[in-house]
Amino acid sequence: MNEPLAQRLRPKTLADVCGQQHLLAPGRVFRRTIESGRIPNMIFYGPSGTGKTTVARIIAENSGMTLHKLNGTSCGTGDIKAVLKDIGTLAGAGGILLYLDEIQYLNKKQQQSLLECIEDGSVTLIASTTENPYFYIYNALLSRCTVFEFKSLSAADVERGLHNAVKKLSEGEDTEVCLDEDACSYLAESAGGDLRKALGCLDFAVTAAPVEDGKKHITLEMIQQVTRRTAMRYDREGDDHYDIVSAYQKSMRGSDPDAALHYLARLLEAGDLPSACRRLMVCACEDVGLAYPQIIPIVKAAVDAANMVGLPEARLPLADAVILVATSPKSNSAHDAINAAIADVQAGRTGPIPRQLQNKHYDGEDALVKGQNYKYAHDYAHHWVDQQYLPDAIKDVKYYTFGDNKTEQAARAYWAKIKGEENV
C-alpha cells in the first residue's frame, strides 16, 4: 500500500509531537493529566495538520483501554451502537475508549447516542474536529467534555518535523535523502502551519528526485515547484473563511491599508471574489459612512468593475478601493443610529404616526373634520420648520449624533445656525 509519508512517520510519543507546547510541554495540566493514566472526555479543536489525530492516537494506544476508532465522515448510528455493545463485556473490562475523528460530521441524533455512556463513564470519548466545536457539536455532549485548542504550527515547528522526516527517510530507505536548508525553510514557511501538507510536498519531491552519487538531493527549486499553491488555508464554509473576512474588514476599519491588502490577497488567491466585494461595500457604508459619503458610489463602481473583468484583473479596482477605504476618515454614526432605531422597533417602542404626517388621501369622508395641519418644509425659510415627526411615545428620542469628522461637523454647524444649538 502506498501509505502517505505523514502516516508512516506519525509520532509514537507526546515528546515527539511538533508544536502544541501550550498543551504538551512538561508540567502542563494537559500533559500531567494524560501521564496520570486517567483519561477524561476530550475534544481537540484546530486546523488540519496540527497534531490532533496524532495526539489522540498516542493517548488512546497508551491508555490500556479497548480502543475503537471511528470517523465522522463515514460512520453512522449503527457503528456507534456496535462500539457500545462492548460495555459490560469481557472485551470492555479495562474500559472502552472511543476515538472519533471529524466529529462535526455527526448529526445531532448520532451525537446524542453517546450521552448516556459518557455520562456514566462506561465510554471515554476523545474527539477531534477542524471546526469550532461551540458551533458544530451538540451542547449536551460539549458540556461533558473538555475542549483543547490546537494551534497552527510555527515555521520552526514545521522545520523540526521536516528534519525528523528527512532523517527517518534516510534511515528507512536504501538511498540517503538530503534537503537543502533554504528548501527546508521555504517549505516550512509555505505550509501555512500544516505539517501534514509540508510532509506531503516533501514526499512528492523525494519521489521525483533523481539519485546522484547515492543520494537524493532536494533543492529549493524542486520544493518551489510543488508548493506554489499550498500555503493557503481556506474553506468558504469553515472558520478560516470567517476569520479572514473579519480581519479584512477590521483592517480597513482600523485604517491599516497594508493589512487590508494582505487579507484581500488571501481572499482573491482562494478565488473568493464575492466575499471580497461584499465586505468592501459593507465597510465603506459602515465604517467610513458619513465622514466621506461620496466613497459609497466610488466603491460600488470598483466592485462593479471587479465583477465585470473577473479574476485576476479584479484585484486592481479592488486594491484601489481597499486602500481608499482604509485611508479615508471614519464614522459609524449612521451605523449606530439605524441600529438604535431598529432596537426600538423590535422592542415595540413605536406608536401611531403623528396626524400631520399621515397620508390624507386615505382619510375617508371625515378628512375635512380631522384636519391634518402638516407644515410643508419648503414653504419656510431655509426649507425647515419645527414640527413633530416621531410618534408621541418616542418624540424626544435622538438616534443620530453628528460624528467628529469634517463633513458631519459642517452639517452640524449648518443646522445649529438654522435650528438653534439646543435643537441639534
C-alpha positions as a Markdown table, in Angstrom:
| # | Residue | x | y | z |
|---|---|---|---|---|
| 1 | Met | 0.0 | 0.0 | 0.0 |
| 2 | Asn | 1.3 | 3.5 | -0.9 |
| 3 | Glu | 1.0 | 4.9 | 2.6 |
| 4 | Pro | 1.4 | 8.8 | 2.8 |
| 5 | Leu | 4.7 | 10.0 | 4.4 |
| 6 | Ala | 2.7 | 11.8 | 7.2 |
| 7 | Gln | 1.1 | 8.5 | 8.2 |
| 8 | Arg | 4.3 | 6.5 | 8.0 |
| 9 | Leu | 6.2 | 9.0 | 10.2 |
| 10 | Arg | 3.4 | 9.7 | 12.7 |
| 11 | Pro | 4.9 | 10.2 | 16.2 |
| 12 | Lys | 4.5 | 7.5 | 18.8 |
| 13 | Thr | 5.1 | 9.6 | 22.0 |
| 14 | Leu | 4.0 | 13.0 | 23.1 |
| 15 | Ala | 7.6 | 14.1 | 23.3 |
| 16 | Asp | 8.0 | 13.5 | 19.5 |
| 17 | Val | 5.0 | 15.7 | 18.6 |
| 18 | Cys | 5.9 | 19.0 | 16.9 |
| 19 | Gly | 4.4 | 22.1 | 18.4 |
| 20 | Gln | 1.4 | 22.5 | 20.8 |
| 21 | Gln | 3.8 | 23.2 | 23.7 |
| 22 | His | 1.0 | 25.1 | 25.4 |
| 23 | Leu | -0.5 | 21.6 | 25.9 |
| 24 | Leu | 2.3 | 19.2 | 25.7 |
| 25 | Ala | 5.2 | 20.9 | 27.5 |
| 26 | Pro | 6.3 | 19.0 | 30.7 |
| 27 | Gly | 4.4 | 20.3 | 33.7 |
| 28 | Arg | 1.4 | 21.5 | 31.7 |
| 29 | Val | -2.0 | 20.4 | 33.0 |
| 30 | Phe | -2.9 | 18.5 | 29.8 |
| 31 | Arg | 0.4 | 16.6 | 29.8 |
| 32 | Arg | 0.2 | 15.7 | 33.5 |
| 33 | Thr | -3.4 | 14.5 | 33.1 |
| 34 | Ile | -2.5 | 12.2 | 30.3 |
| 35 | Glu | 0.5 | 10.8 | 32.0 |
| 36 | Ser | -1.6 | 10.1 | 35.1 |
| 37 | Gly | -3.4 | 7.4 | 33.2 |
| 38 | Arg | -6.9 | 8.8 | 33.9 |
| 39 | Ile | -8.2 | 9.9 | 30.6 |
| 40 | Pro | -11.1 | 12.4 | 30.7 |
| 41 | Asn | -13.5 | 13.0 | 27.8 |
| 42 | Met | -11.9 | 15.5 | 25.5 |
| 43 | Ile | -12.4 | 17.3 | 22.2 |
| 44 | Phe | -9.5 | 18.6 | 20.2 |
| 45 | Tyr | -10.2 | 21.6 | 18.0 |
| 46 | Gly | -7.9 | 23.2 | 15.5 |
| 47 | Pro | -6.7 | 23.4 | 11.9 |
| 48 | Ser | -5.7 | 20.4 | 9.9 |
| 49 | Gly | -2.1 | 19.1 | 10.1 |
| 50 | Thr | -1.5 | 20.4 | 13.7 |
| 51 | Gly | -1.4 | 17.1 | 15.5 |
| 52 | Lys | -4.9 | 16.5 | 16.8 |
| 53 | Thr | -5.2 | 13.0 | 15.4 |
| 54 | Thr | -1.6 | 12.1 | 16.4 |
| 55 | Val | -2.1 | 13.2 | 20.0 |
| 56 | Ala | -5.4 | 11.4 | 20.2 |
| 57 | Arg | -3.9 | 8.2 | 18.9 |
| 58 | Ile | -0.9 | 8.4 | 21.3 |
| 59 | Ile | -3.3 | 8.8 | 24.2 |
| 60 | Ala | -5.6 | 6.0 | 23.0 |
| 61 | Glu | -2.9 | 3.5 | 22.3 |
| 62 | Asn | -1.2 | 4.0 | 25.7 |
| 63 | Ser | -4.5 | 4.1 | 27.8 |
| 64 | Gly | -4.8 | 0.3 | 28.4 |
| 65 | Met | -8.4 | 0.5 | 27.3 |
| 66 | Thr | -10.1 | -1.2 | 24.5 |
| 67 | Leu | -9.8 | 1.2 | 21.6 |
| 68 | His | -12.4 | 1.8 | 18.9 |
| 69 | Lys | -11.7 | 4.3 | 16.1 |
| 70 | Leu | -14.5 | 6.0 | 14.1 |
| 71 | Asn | -14.5 | 8.8 | 11.6 |
| 72 | Gly | -17.5 | 11.1 | 11.4 |
| 73 | Thr | -17.3 | 11.3 | 7.6 |
| 74 | Ser | -18.1 | 7.6 | 7.2 |
| 75 | Cys | -19.7 | 6.2 | 10.4 |
| 76 | Gly | -23.3 | 6.0 | 11.2 |
| 77 | Thr | -25.5 | 5.3 | 14.3 |
| 78 | Gly | -25.0 | 1.6 | 13.7 |
| 79 | Asp | -21.3 | 1.9 | 14.0 |
| 80 | Ile | -21.6 | 3.8 | 17.3 |
| 81 | Lys | -24.1 | 1.1 | 18.6 |
| 82 | Ala | -21.6 | -1.6 | 17.7 |
| 83 | Val | -19.0 | 0.1 | 19.9 |
| 84 | Leu | -21.4 | 0.4 | 22.8 |
| 85 | Lys | -22.1 | -3.3 | 22.7 |
| 86 | Asp | -18.8 | -3.9 | 24.3 |
| 87 | Ile | -20.0 | -2.2 | 27.5 |
| 88 | Gly | -20.1 | -4.7 | 30.4 |
| 89 | Thr | -18.4 | -7.5 | 28.4 |
| 90 | Leu | -15.0 | -9.1 | 28.7 |
| 91 | Ala | -13.8 | -7.1 | 25.7 |
| 92 | Gly | -14.6 | -3.9 | 27.6 |
| 93 | Ala | -13.3 | -5.0 | 31.0 |
| 94 | Gly | -10.5 | -2.5 | 31.0 |
| 95 | Gly | -12.7 | 0.4 | 29.8 |
| 96 | Ile | -13.7 | 1.5 | 26.4 |
| 97 | Leu | -12.0 | 4.4 | 24.6 |
| 98 | Leu | -13.7 | 5.8 | 21.5 |
| 99 | Tyr | -11.6 | 7.9 | 19.3 |
| 100 | Leu | -13.9 | 9.8 | 17.0 |
| 101 | Asp | -12.3 | 11.9 | 14.3 |
| 102 | Glu | -14.1 | 14.7 | 12.4 |
| 103 | Ile | -17.0 | 14.6 | 14.9 |
| 104 | Gln | -18.5 | 17.7 | 13.4 |
| 105 | Tyr | -20.0 | 15.4 | 10.6 |
| 106 | Leu | -22.2 | 13.5 | 13.0 |
| 107 | Asn | -25.7 | 14.8 | 13.2 |
| 108 | Lys | -27.5 | 15.7 | 16.5 |
| 109 | Lys | -29.1 | 12.2 | 16.9 |
| 110 | Gln | -25.8 | 10.5 | 16.4 |
| 111 | Gln | -24.1 | 12.7 | 19.0 |
| 112 | Gln | -26.9 | 12.2 | 21.4 |
| 113 | Ser | -26.4 | 8.4 | 21.2 |
| 114 | Leu | -23.1 | 8.9 | 23.1 |
| 115 | Leu | -24.5 | 10.9 | 26.0 |
| 116 | Glu | -25.6 | 8.2 | 28.5 |
| 117 | Cys | -22.4 | 6.1 | 28.2 |
| 118 | Ile | -20.2 | 9.2 | 28.5 |
| 119 | Glu | -22.2 | 10.4 | 31.5 |
| 120 | Asp | -21.8 | 7.1 | 33.4 |
| 121 | Gly | -18.1 | 6.7 | 32.4 |
| 122 | Ser | -18.6 | 3.4 | 30.6 |
| 123 | Val | -17.1 | 5.0 | 27.5 |
| 124 | Thr | -14.3 | 7.6 | 27.3 |
| 125 | Leu | -14.5 | 9.9 | 24.3 |
| 126 | Ile | -11.7 | 11.6 | 22.5 |
| 127 | Ala | -13.0 | 13.5 | 19.5 |
| 128 | Ser | -11.3 | 15.8 | 17.1 |
| 129 | Thr | -12.6 | 18.5 | 14.8 |
| 130 | Thr | -11.3 | 21.2 | 12.4 |
| 131 | Glu | -14.4 | 23.3 | 13.1 |
| 132 | Asn | -15.4 | 25.4 | 16.1 |
| 133 | Pro | -17.0 | 22.9 | 18.5 |
| 134 | Tyr | -19.2 | 25.5 | 20.0 |
| 135 | Phe | -21.0 | 25.8 | 16.7 |
| 136 | Tyr | -20.9 | 22.2 | 15.4 |
| 137 | Ile | -21.1 | 20.0 | 18.5 |
| 138 | Tyr | -24.3 | 19.4 | 20.4 |
| 139 | Asn | -24.3 | 21.4 | 23.7 |
| 140 | Ala | -25.2 | 18.4 | 25.9 |
| 141 | Leu | -22.2 | 16.5 | 24.6 |
| 142 | Leu | -20.0 | 19.6 | 24.8 |
| 143 | Ser | -20.8 | 20.1 | 28.5 |
| 144 | Arg | -19.5 | 16.5 | 29.2 |
| 145 | Cys | -16.1 | 17.1 | 27.5 |
| 146 | Thr | -13.1 | 19.4 | 27.9 |
| 147 | Val | -12.2 | 21.3 | 24.8 |
| 148 | Phe | -8.5 | 21.8 | 23.9 |
| 149 | Glu | -7.4 | 24.1 | 21.1 |
| 150 | Phe | -4.6 | 23.0 | 18.8 |
| 151 | Lys | -2.9 | 26.0 | 17.1 |
| 152 | Ser | -1.3 | 26.3 | 13.7 |
| 153 | Leu | 2.3 | 25.3 | 13.9 |
| 154 | Ser | 5.1 | 27.9 | 13.6 |
| 155 | Ala | 7.6 | 27.6 | 10.8 |
| 156 | Ala | 10.2 | 26.4 | 13.3 |
| 157 | Asp | 7.9 | 23.6 | 14.4 |
| 158 | Val | 7.3 | 22.5 | 10.8 |
| 159 | Glu | 11.1 | 22.7 | 10.1 |
| 160 | Arg | 11.7 | 20.4 | 13.1 |
| 161 | Gly | 9.2 | 17.9 | 11.6 |
| 162 | Leu | 10.8 | 18.1 | 8.2 |
| 163 | His | 14.3 | 17.4 | 9.7 |
| 164 | Asn | 12.9 | 14.4 | 11.5 |
| 165 | Ala | 11.2 | 13.2 | 8.4 |
| 166 | Val | 14.4 | 13.5 | 6.3 |
| 167 | Lys | 16.4 | 11.6 | 9.0 |
| 168 | Lys | 13.8 | 8.8 | 9.1 |
| 169 | Leu | 13.6 | 8.6 | 5.3 |
| 170 | Ser | 17.4 | 8.2 | 5.1 |
| 171 | Glu | 17.3 | 5.5 | 7.7 |
| 172 | Gly | 14.4 | 3.6 | 6.2 |
| 173 | Glu | 15.5 | 3.7 | 2.6 |
| 174 | Asp | 18.5 | 2.5 | 0.7 |
| 175 | Thr | 19.2 | 6.0 | -0.6 |
| 176 | Glu | 20.2 | 8.9 | 1.6 |
| 177 | Val | 17.9 | 12.0 | 1.4 |
| 178 | Cys | 19.4 | 15.4 | 1.6 |
| 179 | Leu | 17.2 | 18.5 | 2.0 |
| 180 | Asp | 18.9 | 21.9 | 1.4 |
| 181 | Glu | 18.4 | 24.3 | 4.3 |
| 182 | Asp | 16.9 | 27.1 | 2.1 |
| 183 | Ala | 14.5 | 24.5 | 0.7 |
| 184 | Cys | 13.5 | 23.3 | 4.2 |
| 185 | Ser | 12.9 | 26.9 | 5.3 |
| 186 | Tyr | 10.9 | 27.7 | 2.2 |
| 187 | Leu | 8.7 | 24.6 | 2.6 |
| 188 | Ala | 8.2 | 25.3 | 6.3 |
| 189 | Glu | 7.1 | 28.9 | 5.6 |
| 190 | Ser | 4.8 | 27.9 | 2.7 |
| 191 | Ala | 3.0 | 25.2 | 4.6 |
| 192 | Gly | 0.8 | 27.6 | 6.4 |
| 193 | Gly | 1.3 | 25.9 | 9.8 |
| 194 | Asp | 0.2 | 22.5 | 8.4 |
| 195 | Leu | 2.9 | 19.8 | 8.9 |
| 196 | Arg | 0.9 | 17.2 | 7.0 |
| 197 | Lys | 0.9 | 19.4 | 4.0 |
| 198 | Ala | 4.6 | 20.0 | 4.3 |
| 199 | Leu | 5.3 | 16.3 | 4.5 |
| 200 | Gly | 3.1 | 15.7 | 1.5 |
| 201 | Cys | 5.2 | 18.1 | -0.5 |
| 202 | Leu | 8.4 | 16.6 | 0.7 |
| 203 | Asp | 7.2 | 13.1 | -0.1 |
| 204 | Phe | 6.4 | 14.3 | -3.7 |
| 205 | Ala | 9.8 | 15.9 | -4.1 |
| 206 | Val | 11.7 | 12.8 | -2.7 |
| 207 | Thr | 9.8 | 10.5 | -5.0 |
| 208 | Ala | 10.6 | 12.7 | -8.0 |
| 209 | Ala | 14.3 | 13.4 | -7.1 |
| 210 | Pro | 16.9 | 11.6 | -9.2 |
| 211 | Val | 19.6 | 9.6 | -7.4 |
| 212 | Glu | 23.0 | 11.2 | -7.8 |
| 213 | Asp | 26.2 | 9.9 | -6.1 |
| 214 | Gly | 24.0 | 7.6 | -4.0 |
| 215 | Lys | 21.8 | 10.5 | -2.6 |
| 216 | Lys | 18.5 | 12.1 | -3.4 |
| 217 | His | 19.2 | 15.8 | -3.3 |
| 218 | Ile | 16.1 | 18.1 | -2.7 |
| 219 | Thr | 16.7 | 21.7 | -3.8 |
| 220 | Leu | 14.8 | 24.9 | -3.3 |
| 221 | Glu | 13.8 | 24.9 | -7.0 |
| 222 | Met | 12.2 | 21.4 | -6.6 |
| 223 | Ile | 10.3 | 22.5 | -3.5 |
| 224 | Gln | 9.0 | 25.6 | -5.2 |
| 225 | Gln | 7.6 | 23.5 | -7.9 |
| 226 | Val | 5.3 | 21.6 | -5.5 |
| 227 | Thr | 4.4 | 24.4 | -3.1 |
| 228 | Arg | 3.2 | 27.3 | -5.3 |
| 229 | Arg | -0.4 | 26.9 | -4.2 |
| 230 | Thr | -0.1 | 25.0 | -0.9 |
| 231 | Ala | 0.1 | 27.8 | 1.7 |
| 232 | Met | -3.5 | 28.8 | 1.6 |
| 233 | Arg | -5.7 | 27.5 | 4.4 |
| 234 | Tyr | -9.2 | 28.4 | 3.3 |
| 235 | Asp | -12.7 | 26.8 | 3.4 |
| 236 | Arg | -15.7 | 29.0 | 2.5 |
| 237 | Glu | -17.9 | 27.2 | 5.0 |
| 238 | Gly | -15.3 | 27.0 | 7.8 |
| 239 | Asp | -13.8 | 29.1 | 10.5 |
| 240 | Asp | -10.9 | 30.2 | 8.3 |
| 241 | His | -13.3 | 31.9 | 5.9 |
| 242 | Tyr | -14.9 | 34.0 | 8.7 |
| 243 | Asp | -11.6 | 34.7 | 10.3 |
| 244 | Ile | -10.1 | 36.1 | 7.1 |
| 245 | Val | -13.1 | 38.2 | 6.1 |
| 246 | Ser | -13.3 | 39.5 | 9.7 |
| 247 | Ala | -9.7 | 40.5 | 9.6 |
| 248 | Tyr | -10.2 | 42.1 | 6.2 |
| 249 | Gln | -12.9 | 44.4 | 7.3 |
| 250 | Lys | -11.3 | 45.2 | 10.7 |
| 251 | Ser | -8.1 | 46.1 | 9.0 |
| 252 | Met | -9.9 | 48.6 | 6.7 |
| 253 | Arg | -11.8 | 49.9 | 9.7 |
| 254 | Gly | -8.6 | 50.3 | 11.6 |
| 255 | Ser | -7.0 | 52.3 | 8.8 |
| 256 | Asp | -4.3 | 49.8 | 8.0 |
| 257 | Pro | -4.0 | 49.6 | 4.2 |
| 258 | Asp | -1.2 | 47.0 | 4.3 |
| 259 | Ala | -3.1 | 44.5 | 6.5 |
| 260 | Ala | -6.3 | 45.1 | 4.4 |
| 261 | Leu | -4.4 | 44.4 | 1.2 |
| 262 | His | -2.9 | 41.2 | 2.7 |
| 263 | Tyr | -6.3 | 39.8 | 3.6 |
| 264 | Leu | -7.7 | 40.9 | 0.3 |
| 265 | Ala | -4.9 | 38.9 | -1.4 |
| 266 | Arg | -5.8 | 35.8 | 0.7 |
| 267 | Leu | -9.4 | 36.1 | -0.4 |
| 268 | Leu | -8.5 | 36.5 | -4.0 |
| 269 | Glu | -6.0 | 33.7 | -4.1 |
| 270 | Ala | -8.7 | 31.5 | -2.7 |
| 271 | Gly | -11.0 | 32.7 | -5.5 |
| 272 | Asp | -13.5 | 34.2 | -3.2 |
| 273 | Leu | -14.3 | 37.4 | -5.1 |
| 274 | Pro | -17.9 | 37.7 | -3.7 |
| 275 | Ser | -16.7 | 37.9 | -0.1 |
| 276 | Ala | -14.0 | 40.4 | -1.0 |
| 277 | Cys | -16.6 | 42.7 | -2.8 |
| 278 | Arg | -19.3 | 42.3 | -0.2 |
| 279 | Arg | -17.2 | 43.2 | 2.8 |
| 280 | Leu | -15.6 | 46.1 | 1.0 |
| 281 | Met | -19.1 | 47.6 | 0.3 |
| 282 | Val | -20.2 | 47.0 | 3.9 |
| 283 | Cys | -17.0 | 48.6 | 5.2 |
| 284 | Ala | -17.5 | 51.7 | 3.0 |
| 285 | Cys | -21.0 | 52.2 | 4.3 |
| 286 | Glu | -20.5 | 51.1 | 7.9 |
| 287 | Asp | -17.0 | 52.4 | 8.8 |
| 288 | Val | -16.4 | 55.4 | 6.5 |
| 289 | Gly | -20.0 | 56.3 | 6.1 |
| 290 | Leu | -20.9 | 60.0 | 6.5 |
| 291 | Ala | -17.3 | 61.0 | 7.1 |
| 292 | Tyr | -16.9 | 60.7 | 3.3 |
| 293 | Pro | -20.3 | 59.8 | 1.8 |
| 294 | Gln | -19.0 | 60.0 | -1.8 |
| 295 | Ile | -17.0 | 56.9 | -1.1 |
| 296 | Ile | -20.1 | 54.7 | -1.5 |
| 297 | Pro | -20.6 | 55.2 | -5.2 |
| 298 | Ile | -16.8 | 55.1 | -5.8 |
| 299 | Val | -16.5 | 51.7 | -4.1 |
| 300 | Lys | -19.6 | 50.4 | -5.8 |
| 301 | Ala | -18.0 | 51.4 | -9.2 |
| 302 | Ala | -14.9 | 49.5 | -8.2 |
| 303 | Val | -16.9 | 46.4 | -7.2 |
| 304 | Asp | -18.8 | 46.5 | -10.4 |
| 305 | Ala | -15.6 | 46.8 | -12.4 |
| 306 | Ala | -14.1 | 43.8 | -10.5 |
| 307 | Asn | -17.1 | 41.6 | -11.2 |
| 308 | Met | -17.1 | 42.7 | -14.8 |
| 309 | Val | -13.5 | 41.8 | -15.5 |
| 310 | Gly | -13.2 | 38.9 | -13.1 |
| 311 | Leu | -10.1 | 37.4 | -11.6 |
| 312 | Pro | -7.1 | 38.0 | -11.8 |
| 313 | Glu | -7.7 | 41.6 | -13.1 |
| 314 | Ala | -10.4 | 42.2 | -10.4 |
| 315 | Arg | -7.5 | 42.7 | -8.0 |
| 316 | Leu | -6.8 | 46.1 | -9.5 |
| 317 | Pro | -10.1 | 48.0 | -8.8 |
| 318 | Leu | -10.5 | 46.2 | -5.5 |
| 319 | Ala | -7.0 | 47.2 | -4.4 |
| 320 | Asp | -7.8 | 50.8 | -5.3 |
| 321 | Ala | -11.0 | 50.7 | -3.3 |
| 322 | Val | -9.5 | 48.9 | -0.3 |
| 323 | Ile | -6.7 | 51.5 | 0.0 |
| 324 | Leu | -9.2 | 54.3 | -0.3 |
| 325 | Val | -11.5 | 52.9 | 2.4 |
| 326 | Ala | -8.5 | 52.2 | 4.7 |
| 327 | Thr | -7.1 | 55.7 | 4.4 |
| 328 | Ser | -10.4 | 57.6 | 4.5 |
| 329 | Pro | -11.7 | 59.4 | 7.6 |
| 330 | Lys | -14.1 | 57.1 | 9.6 |
| 331 | Ser | -17.5 | 57.5 | 11.1 |
| 332 | Asn | -20.0 | 54.9 | 12.3 |
| 333 | Ser | -22.7 | 57.4 | 13.3 |
| 334 | Ala | -25.2 | 56.2 | 10.7 |
| 335 | His | -24.5 | 52.6 | 11.8 |
| 336 | Asp | -25.2 | 53.4 | 15.4 |
| 337 | Ala | -28.2 | 55.4 | 14.5 |
| 338 | Ile | -30.0 | 52.8 | 12.5 |
| 339 | Asn | -29.2 | 50.1 | 15.0 |
| 340 | Ala | -30.7 | 52.2 | 17.8 |
| 341 | Ala | -33.9 | 52.8 | 15.7 |
| 342 | Ile | -34.2 | 49.1 | 14.8 |
| 343 | Ala | -33.8 | 48.2 | 18.5 |
| 344 | Asp | -36.7 | 50.5 | 19.4 |
| 345 | Val | -38.9 | 49.0 | 16.7 |
| 346 | Gln | -38.0 | 45.4 | 17.8 |
| 347 | Ala | -38.8 | 46.3 | 21.4 |
| 348 | Gly | -42.3 | 47.6 | 20.4 |
| 349 | Arg | -41.4 | 51.3 | 21.0 |
| 350 | Thr | -43.4 | 52.8 | 18.1 |
| 351 | Gly | -46.8 | 54.3 | 18.5 |
| 352 | Pro | -49.2 | 55.9 | 16.0 |
| 353 | Ile | -47.8 | 58.1 | 13.3 |
| 354 | Pro | -48.4 | 61.8 | 14.1 |
| 355 | Arg | -51.5 | 63.1 | 12.5 |
| 356 | Gln | -49.7 | 65.8 | 10.4 |
| 357 | Leu | -47.6 | 63.1 | 8.7 |
| 358 | Gln | -50.4 | 60.7 | 7.8 |
| 359 | Asn | -51.5 | 60.2 | 4.2 |
| 360 | Lys | -54.5 | 62.5 | 4.0 |
| 361 | His | -55.7 | 61.0 | 0.7 |
| 362 | Tyr | -57.0 | 57.9 | 2.5 |
| 363 | Asp | -58.7 | 59.7 | 5.5 |
| 364 | Gly | -62.2 | 58.9 | 4.3 |
| 365 | Glu | -65.3 | 61.1 | 4.5 |
| 366 | Asp | -64.3 | 62.8 | 7.7 |
| 367 | Ala | -61.0 | 64.2 | 6.2 |
| 368 | Leu | -62.1 | 67.8 | 6.4 |
| 369 | Val | -63.2 | 67.4 | 10.1 |
| 370 | Lys | -59.9 | 65.7 | 11.1 |
| 371 | Gly | -57.6 | 68.3 | 9.5 |
| 372 | Gln | -54.0 | 67.4 | 9.0 |
| 373 | Asn | -52.0 | 70.5 | 10.0 |
| 374 | Tyr | -49.0 | 69.4 | 8.1 |
| 375 | Lys | -46.4 | 72.1 | 7.6 |
| 376 | Tyr | -44.7 | 71.9 | 4.2 |
| 377 | Ala | -41.0 | 72.5 | 4.9 |
| 378 | His | -40.3 | 74.2 | 1.6 |
| 379 | Asp | -42.7 | 77.0 | 2.4 |
| 380 | Tyr | -40.4 | 78.2 | 5.3 |
| 381 | Ala | -37.1 | 79.8 | 5.5 |
| 382 | His | -34.1 | 77.5 | 4.8 |
| 383 | His | -36.6 | 74.8 | 3.9 |
| 384 | Trp | -37.1 | 73.9 | 7.5 |
| 385 | Val | -39.9 | 74.3 | 10.1 |
| 386 | Asp | -40.2 | 73.0 | 13.7 |
| 387 | Gln | -42.8 | 70.2 | 13.9 |
| 388 | Gln | -43.1 | 66.8 | 15.4 |
| 389 | Tyr | -42.1 | 63.9 | 13.2 |
| 390 | Leu | -41.6 | 61.0 | 15.7 |
| 391 | Pro | -44.6 | 59.2 | 17.4 |
| 392 | Asp | -45.7 | 60.7 | 20.7 |
| 393 | Ala | -44.2 | 57.7 | 22.7 |
| 394 | Ile | -40.7 | 58.5 | 21.5 |
| 395 | Lys | -41.0 | 62.1 | 20.4 |
| 396 | Asp | -37.8 | 63.2 | 22.2 |
| 397 | Val | -35.6 | 60.2 | 21.2 |
| 398 | Lys | -32.3 | 61.1 | 19.4 |
| 399 | Tyr | -30.9 | 58.3 | 17.2 |
| 400 | Tyr | -28.3 | 60.2 | 15.3 |
| 401 | Thr | -25.4 | 62.1 | 16.7 |
| 402 | Phe | -23.1 | 64.0 | 14.4 |
| 403 | Gly | -19.7 | 62.4 | 14.1 |
| 404 | Asp | -16.5 | 64.4 | 14.9 |
| 405 | Asn | -15.3 | 64.4 | 11.3 |
| 406 | Lys | -15.1 | 67.4 | 9.0 |
| 407 | Thr | -18.2 | 66.5 | 6.8 |
| 408 | Glu | -20.6 | 65.8 | 9.7 |
| 409 | Gln | -19.4 | 68.8 | 11.8 |
| 410 | Ala | -20.0 | 71.1 | 8.8 |
| 411 | Ala | -23.6 | 69.7 | 8.6 |
| 412 | Arg | -23.9 | 70.2 | 12.4 |
| 413 | Ala | -22.8 | 73.8 | 12.2 |
| 414 | Tyr | -25.3 | 74.5 | 9.4 |
| 415 | Trp | -28.2 | 73.1 | 11.3 |
| 416 | Ala | -27.1 | 74.7 | 14.5 |
| 417 | Lys | -27.3 | 78.1 | 12.8 |
| 418 | Ile | -30.8 | 77.3 | 11.4 |
| 419 | Lys | -32.4 | 75.3 | 14.3 |
| 420 | Gly | -30.5 | 76.8 | 17.2 |
| 421 | Glu | -27.8 | 75.0 | 19.1 |
| 422 | Glu | -30.1 | 73.3 | 21.5 |
| 423 | Asn | -32.2 | 71.6 | 18.8 |
| 424 | Val | -29.2 | 69.9 | 17.0 |
